């Protein structure tokens, strides 16, 4: 169970999760929706042509936290989406247990950039991941959008693709649970060293 209240007492475990994805895909919103603490954000006002998509962008990272089962804290680190800040991606990837790739279902450019970002993270870290497909139009077939994203990103059949509205807590929770289940499956097949040595190749 994912809880929004702070874990009290005892020595809990902490795990690092990175939320990556293209510009304006919904990374900051995802973290703000699920975090039990006020999100530390480094958003700055946009002054270039991308302002048509959103008014602010993350320039370093977003940071939030959620508690799972009372004794496990997930630290969520959101990456900048714009390419000019991509030097932060490798810094934030260090020590992560897994990552969520967020893409905008309605923008082909988001899927193309998502493919590039996915390749980057797979090159620097051998960790589990899931893909969150955000901004599926209301009333449309979410499964069809998820299938399209799977095809465009050339994802293996065992990678979970979750259609998600990152403004809704229950929807974001499905994404987090999917990642944790993927991590558990990898740990079962490869041993517990993944948790202790999370991250780098």
Buried (B, 14 or more C-beta within 10 A) or exposed (E): EBEEEEBEEEEBEEBBBBBBBBBBBBBBBBBBBBBBEEBBBBBEEBEEEBEEBBEEBBBBBBBBBBBBEBEBBBBBBBBBBBEEBBEBBBEBBEBBBBBBBBBBBBBEEBBBBBBEBBEBBBEBBEBBBBBBBBBBEEEEEBEEBBBBBBEBBEBEEEBBBBBBBBBEEEBBBBBBBBBBEBBEEBBEEEEEEBBEEBBEE
